[in-house]
Amino acid sequence: MNVYMDNAATTAVKKEVLDEMIPFFTEKYGNASSIYRLGRESKKALDQSRNKIANILGADPKELYFTSGGSEADNWAIKGVALANRNKGNHIITTKIEHHAVLHACEYLEKNGFEVTYLDVDEDGLINLDELKGAITDQTILITIMYANNEIGTIQPINEIGEIAKENNIYFHTDAVQAIGNIEIDVKDLNVDLLSISAHKFHGPKGVGALYIRKGVKIHPYIHGGAQEKNRRAGTENVASIVGMAKAIELAYENLEEHNNHVMRLRDKLIKDVMDKISHVRLNGHSQKRLPGNVNFSFEFIEGEALLLSLDMVGIAGSSGSACTSGSLDPSHVLLAIGLPHGIAHGSLRLSLSDFNTEEEVDYVVENLITIVDRLRQMSPLYENVKEEK
């Protein structure tokens, strides 16, 4: 059996999405900036897609800008706002558990005269709102805090953060890449000024995303060149993928309740079975305020890499954290931030579910996890010491 449980890394493109995209590769392939018929067809599809996505997010279509994905959207939001507003201040607030697209963008700005406060989180991955308020200075121009964590699934109190930012006249950006397709989102209700999304997290194509920029936000362009995206993001539009993203988000929100009920049932079964049948295991992330399809375990006395390779040998695809850092041997910065020691953080496993997963697959994963964890622990001298003490 082949089981894919790494949907936080990427998702399969749904057939309906691909069907919508294909004509824009083969028949309606015009450049959306061209004035002849083929170009006008692409421009019309572009406008329809923008309207569809904006409507789902509660935004004005003029506030939505297409990007190459979540990382570009995050970088544009953070660097664009910082550089455009440095005459007002040079201070940014974020957290220690952000995606590296945010953390590395902030580190870049630190090297260029900006100051960044990295907020701590508690053992569940939640920020303290009082600490956020206390970090604000008269130089603070941007707060950037992710909606839901890509590793442990914890959902932050975005509405409250947005209110704090609004009260202090500070721009607020949220990386909502993991939240879109899992949580109802209305940008007006959330009090966000900028919001990043990426299509491949909700069964759309890779290499396309969007940045919501509230009307009136002062921000520099990120890519210079042509006049596309209202002179704010140059480059020939990826029409086929944008059409696919619009279809994918439409499908996600048409079936949101059904999707969430399905994946939460599987998630809760997976958590219960693993916690009941395997000792020395910790569930990472908030037990309630978490993404419906996210599970993150830490297994003591084993290495996450050995666990992943062993799972792969029996056809199970999982992750030890963010796909963007899977080549790193360092433990997850998220798990360290919630207080796990290096030894336990190294033994982490993230399993993330989608519409396509089944109860049979959950049983298969649990059955193999029991065997693999036991085998790997038999090779650990630390585990031998624990057994002897007992």
Sequence and secondary structure as in RCSB ss.txt:
>XXXX:A:sequence
MNVYMDNAATTAVKKEVLDEMIPFFTEKYGNASSIYRLGRESKKALDQSRNKIANILGADPKELYFTSGGSEADN
WAIKGVALANRNKGNHIITTKIEHHAVLHACEYLEKNGFEVTYLDVDEDGLINLDELKGAITDQTILITIMYANN
EIGTIQPINEIGEIAKENNIYFHTDAVQAIGNIEIDVKDLNVDLLSISAHKFHGPKGVGALYIRKGVKIHPYIHG
GAQEKNRRAGTENVASIVGMAKAIELAYENLEEHNNHVMRLRDKLIKDVMDKISHVRLNGHSQKRLPGNVNFSFE
FIEGEALLLSLDMVGIAGSSGSACTSGSLDPSHVLLAIGLPHGIAHGSLRLSLSDFNTEEEVDYVVENLITIVDR
LRQMSPLYENVKEEK
>XXXX:A:secstr
  EE BTTT     HHHHHHHTHHHHTS   TT  SHHHHHHHHHHHHHHHHHHHHHT  GGGEEEESSHHHHHH
HHHHHHHHHSTTT  EEEEETTS HHHHHHHHHHHTTT EEEEE   TTS   HHHHHHH  TTEEEEE  SB T
TT BB  HHHHHHHHHHTT EEEEE TTTTTTS   HHHHT SEEEEEGGGTTS SS EEEEE TT     SB S
SSHHHHTB S   HHHHHHHHHHHHHHHHSHHHHHHHHHHHHHHHHHHHHHHSSSEEE S SSSB TTEEEEEET
TS HHHHHHHHHHTTEE BSS GGGTT  S  HHHHHTT  HHHHTTEEEEE  TT  HHHHHHHHHHHHHHHHH
HHHT HHHHHHHHH 
